Every structure is written in structure tokens, then in C-alpha cells.
Amino acid sequence: MLSKIWKKVCIFILIVACLFNIVLKLIGRISFNKEAVESAKYMIEQYKYENDKNIIK
């Protein structure tokens, strides 16, 4: 009898933890637009760095 209650409690805790994890991942996700802009900025900086490095030589 006691083991059935603990089993139900553990399953409930597991379900709540999984839902909490999913919600946190959805909220904390960076939008695709921000990711694309940051990537473009990084590539432009690398391009400028490579050009400056080649000019100095």
C-alpha cells in the first residue's frame, strides 16, 4: 500500500520536473533572428581582421 503511494508521488514529481525543464528550454531559447545577426557580425569582424592581417604583411 505504501509503495503504491510512493510510486505515484515519484511519477508525479518526474512529470513536473520534465515539464519544468521543457518550459525553461522554450523560454531561454535565443531567437533565430538574433542568432543570425550575431553570426553575421562575427563573420564581418573576422573578415576585417583577416584583411588587416594581410595588409600588414
C-alpha positions as CSV (number, residue, x, y, z in Angstrom):
1,M,0.0,0.0,0.0
2,L,2.7,2.5,1.0
3,S,4.8,1.6,-2.1
4,K,1.9,2.4,-4.4
5,I,1.6,5.8,-2.9
6,W,5.4,6.5,-3.2
7,K,5.3,5.3,-6.8
8,K,2.5,7.7,-7.7
9,V,4.3,10.6,-5.8
10,C,7.6,9.8,-7.7
11,I,5.9,9.7,-11.0
12,F,4.2,13.0,-10.3
13,I,7.5,14.6,-9.4
14,L,9.1,13.2,-12.5
15,I,6.3,14.6,-14.8
16,V,6.5,18.0,-13.1
17,A,10.3,18.1,-13.5
18,C,10.1,17.2,-17.2
19,L,7.5,19.9,-17.9
20,F,9.6,22.4,-15.9
21,N,12.7,21.5,-18.0
22,I,10.8,21.9,-21.3
23,V,9.3,25.2,-20.3
24,L,12.7,26.6,-19.3
25,K,14.2,25.5,-22.6
26,L,11.5,27.2,-24.6
27,I,11.7,30.4,-22.6
28,G,15.5,30.6,-22.7
29,R,15.9,29.9,-26.4
30,I,17.6,32.6,-28.5
31,S,15.5,33.6,-31.5
32,F,16.8,32.6,-34.9
33,N,16.9,36.3,-35.9
34,K,19.3,37.2,-33.0
35,E,21.4,34.2,-33.8
36,A,21.7,35.1,-37.5
37,V,22.6,38.8,-36.7
38,E,25.3,37.8,-34.1
39,S,26.8,35.3,-36.6
40,A,26.9,37.9,-39.3
41,K,28.6,40.4,-37.0
42,Y,31.2,37.8,-36.0
43,M,31.9,36.9,-39.7
44,I,32.3,40.6,-40.6
45,E,34.8,41.1,-37.7
46,Q,36.8,38.0,-38.8
47,Y,36.8,39.2,-42.4
48,K,38.1,42.7,-41.3
49,Y,40.7,41.0,-39.1
50,E,41.9,38.8,-41.9
51,N,42.2,41.7,-44.3
52,D,44.1,43.8,-41.8
53,K,46.4,41.0,-41.2
54,N,47.1,40.5,-44.9
55,I,47.7,44.3,-45.5
56,I,50.2,44.5,-42.7
57,K,52.3,41.7,-44.2
